[in-house]
Amino acid sequence: MAGLYNSAAPKKAANLSINSDLLRKARELNSNVSATLERALKEELSKREAAQWVEENRAAIKSYNDYVEQHGCFGDEFREF
């Protein structure tokens, strides 16, 4: 499976609009705004790709769950817990 994104890709300058008070407070606390934004974008991308995967595989997931409900899980007869 391919990674979420290419972490070795070069940095690129971007113009963004952000709440001025939020930016001021972040700078007062010596927060690395670029690193914080990258972390937030990575988290958001991960959530959205996971949701997209679930949606794309919804039918297969339902089919598997229906099968397990009818027949149980593989190896149930060997469970000791």
URNORJO-V734722 format. One record per residue. N is the residue number from 1. RES is the residue in one small letter. PSI is psi in whole degrees, 0 to 359 (* if undefined). Layout:
n	res	psi
N	RES	PSI
N	RES	PSI
This chain:
n	res	psi
1	m	134
2	a	152
3	g	169
4	l	320
5	y	169
6	n	100
7	s	346
8	a	358
9	a	147
10	p	155
11	k	151
12	k	131
13	a	144
14	a	142
15	n	125
16	l	154
17	s	131
18	i	150
19	n	125
20	s	323
21	d	321
22	l	316
23	l	317
24	r	314
25	k	322
26	a	318
27	r	323
28	e	327
29	l	12
30	n	37
31	s	138
32	n	96
33	v	320
34	s	314
35	a	321
36	t	317
37	l	317
38	e	317
39	r	315
40	a	319
41	l	320
42	k	316
43	e	315
44	e	316
45	l	317
46	s	314
47	k	315
48	r	322
49	e	323
50	a	316
51	a	321
52	q	319
53	w	315
54	v	316
55	e	316
56	e	334
57	n	13
58	r	315
59	a	317
60	a	320
61	i	316
62	k	316
63	s	315
64	y	315
65	n	320
66	d	317
67	y	313
68	v	321
69	e	322
70	q	319
71	h	351
72	g	177
73	c	151
74	f	130
75	g	8
76	d	325
77	e	345
78	f	358
79	r	140
80	e	19
81	f	*
